């Protein structure tokens, strides 16, 4: 089970509500997504070209890893 700090929970709650998902690519970059992404060879991707955005707090949310089987639902971060 993933654990998040109080600071991470506050930041996650402040993310634009249009973004529902969070995942980290194989290169370690953290992204937020409007649509649920699928894990590909090296990245998480969606069919919508404007769905993903790099996340400014890349050094945080260390429990979100490339090795995850599923992206993280952002609302689950602050409601845990």
C-alpha positions, 0 to 999 in steps of 0.5 A: 500500500502506498503511503503519502505525507501530509504535505503530499496530501495537501498538494494532491488536493490542490491539483486541478480537478481536471487531472484525475491520475498520477504516474511516473515514467521509466525516466523518473518524471512524474505526470498528472493525467486527465484520462486514465493512462496505460503503461507502455514500453517506457511511458504511461500514455493516453489516446488524448494528446492533451491529457498529460502534463509533467508535474512540478513536484517531481521530487515528491510522491516517491511512493509512485513508481514506474514499477506500479501496475496501475496509475494512482488515482489522485483523490485516493492520495488525500482521502487515505 
